[in-house]
Amino acid sequence: MRYYVHLIHNHPFVHPDDLKFRNSERRLTYSQKQLVNDFSSINMGPNKAFNVLKQYHGGYDKVGVTVVDCKKFKRDVIDYVGENDADMVVNKLLKKQEWLSDFRSHILLVVMGN
């Protein structure tokens, strides 16, 4: 008895209408990342940010990302910032002071010791 294997696929792996939902096709653009981050700073989460993106673009299928992608981005930002939140603010103020001659900031550093 012999078996024959056909190595050619006669159907696509993903329906053409669903290609936009593959991981390789979903990427947050810079402006979308900025929106998710801005919403976080006013205590509105990634779900609300995604809903705004959905309304702006005209539907779920036109956003280019899913709500899970927005949640993962927010999680990654929190992981990146971690305990260095205050350091980032101080560095931003110091850089701003270097570039803008009119800008002055007074920073009080408190060192916590043993």
Contacts in CASP RR format, 6 or more apart in sequence:
PFRMAT RR
TARGET T0000
AUTHOR 0000-0000-0000
METHOD contacts of the structure
MODEL  1
MRYYVHLIHNHPFVHPDDLKFRNSERRLTYSQKQLVNDFSSINMGPNKAF
NVLKQYHGGYDKVGVTVVDCKKFKRDVIDYVGENDADMVVNKLLKKQEWL
SDFRSHILLVVMGN
14 22 0 8 1.000
19 25 0 8 1.000
20 26 0 8 1.000
20 61 0 8 1.000
20 64 0 8 1.000
21 66 0 8 1.000
25 64 0 8 1.000
26 64 0 8 1.000
26 65 0 8 1.000
26 66 0 8 1.000
26 69 0 8 1.000
27 64 0 8 1.000
27 65 0 8 1.000
28 36 0 8 1.000
28 65 0 8 1.000
28 69 0 8 1.000
28 70 0 8 1.000
28 73 0 8 1.000
32 53 0 8 1.000
32 65 0 8 1.000
32 70 0 8 1.000
33 73 0 8 1.000
35 49 0 8 1.000
35 52 0 8 1.000
35 53 0 8 1.000
36 45 0 8 1.000
36 46 0 8 1.000
36 49 0 8 1.000
36 50 0 8 1.000
36 70 0 8 1.000
36 73 0 8 1.000
36 74 0 8 1.000
37 74 0 8 1.000
37 77 0 8 1.000
39 45 0 8 1.000
39 46 0 8 1.000
39 48 0 8 1.000
39 49 0 8 1.000
39 52 0 8 1.000
40 46 0 8 1.000
40 49 0 8 1.000
40 74 0 8 1.000
40 77 0 8 1.000
45 74 0 8 1.000
46 67 0 8 1.000
46 70 0 8 1.000
46 71 0 8 1.000
46 73 0 8 1.000
46 74 0 8 1.000
47 67 0 8 1.000
47 70 0 8 1.000
47 71 0 8 1.000
49 70 0 8 1.000
50 63 0 8 1.000
50 65 0 8 1.000
50 66 0 8 1.000
50 67 0 8 1.000
50 70 0 8 1.000
53 63 0 8 1.000
53 65 0 8 1.000
53 70 0 8 1.000
54 60 0 8 1.000
54 63 0 8 1.000
57 63 0 8 1.000
57 64 0 8 1.000
81 88 0 8 1.000
90 107 0 8 1.000
90 109 0 8 1.000
93 105 0 8 1.000
93 107 0 8 1.000
94 105 0 8 1.000
94 107 0 8 1.000
96 103 0 8 1.000
96 105 0 8 1.000
97 103 0 8 1.000
97 104 0 8 1.000
97 105 0 8 1.000
END
